[in-house]
Amino acid sequence: MTKTPTSLLAAVGIAAVATAAHAGGLERGGYSIDLLFDPSRFASDASGVWVMPQRTLKNVVDIDPTDGTPAGPADGVRHSSDYFVPRVGFKAGIGDAADCMADYSQPWGAHSNPGINWAGANHDVETKVYSHALSGTCSYRFDVGPGQLRALGGVTWQEVGGFQERLVAVLPPDLGSGLGRLDLQGTGWGWRAGAAYEIPDIAFRASFVYNSAVKLGNLSGNLDLSQVPGMLDPSNPLLGRVTPVFGSASMPASAEFKLQSGVAPGWLAFGSVKWTDWSTLQSIAFCPEATRGMPCTVNGPTKATSLDLLYRDGWTITAGVGHEFTKEWSGAVTLSWDRGTSTGIGTQTDTWLATAGASWKPNNNVELRFGGAAGIMTAGSSGTVVRNGITYGDDVTYDFGNDFVGALSASLKVKF
């Protein structure tokens, strides 16, 4: 069997990009170390994905009359927002057996923006999560049997932040907007370790990589209730002011197994199974800085507010095939299933995604890759649930149908 061209491997890589950019939980770009396996001495890669989820809410009911009933539609509410996911990496070979790479990515993110003019504005006006990650990963290869065994490890530094706005009270315009806003930011470190076995002559590679959790131990920000007059509830000292708050959370650990092999001259089959520990994100409590040193818990007396996610673990399964059409052109197609992480509140249900990618290699130093994806986010509903004796989602209920998600991706690799 002839050796599978690197242009075909590139097409496989770009076909998988859009899948990672719309996985469950707060995943955006996720983690990728594919550049580490490039056979060139030096290689750089820059990619971007534009994702277009079309999640629409219907049958919205405000079930908490104590904070006023927002005036707005209960059907046809666009909940999701389009987003862009970039990644930049550089890899260098060191000697005959070692490789190292450094990359910038945005592994986590979310953006819902239904606005203030809908029946569930007390639940969410706009929520946005962003991230920045700088990572370094190295590997060392050993000859084992017909191929090579590669041990790898690395570290990552991450910044994660964002905000959430809700309509706290329906007020006359002269008293304030009634909006409350929570702003947060935190940083943390994580690590990765794994191994891979490769037989280059048949493009065989089996790899397993574990990424640790990233604890955001210094998660802090502000709870802005300056647009909610204190006279509405004189017993609440947080109304009418901006209060510094703190909390604690961890971005999830993950483990991924990947397998690929040439199956005929110019043909490659591949697949992966990924687990992500999204259940680590349940209800995240935030408490006033003045109470730091005291326990900050969801049902504790010092809680100012909370971010309620109630996620379950995520699973993503991907399978596909690639083919070299000419020495310059290769393509690949994939089908993926991502298990939804929502457990009664939220809109994250199972997603099915079909992806196609192509690679154009005009010479040995440059590769241009591009792809597209189309999929279905399955139907579901959000409402009141009880976890460990605590009630969540008792402010609004809504349904949603099978909604479309699309993505476009492009990448440029330069190697020498």
Secondary structure, DSSP 8 states (H G I E B T S, - for coil): -----HHHHHHHHHHHHHHHHT-STTBSS----GGGG--SSEEEEEEEEEEEE--EEEEEEE--GGG----S-SSSEE-B--EEEEEEEEEEEETTTEEEEEEEE--B-EEE---SSSTTTTT-SEEEEEEEEEEEEEEEEEEETTEEEEEEEEEEEEEEEEEEEEE-----GGG---EEEEEEEEEEEEEEEEEEEEEGGGTEEEEEEEE--EEETT-EEEEE-TTS-GGG-TT-TTTTSEEEEE--EEE--EEEEEEEEEEETTEEEEEEEEEE-GGG-SEEEEEEGGGTTS---TTSTT--EEEE-----EEEEEEEEEEE-SSSEEEEEEEEEE----SSSSS---EEEEEEEEEE-SSSSEEEEEEEEEEEE--EEE--EEETTEEE--SEEEEE--EEEEEEEEEEEEE-
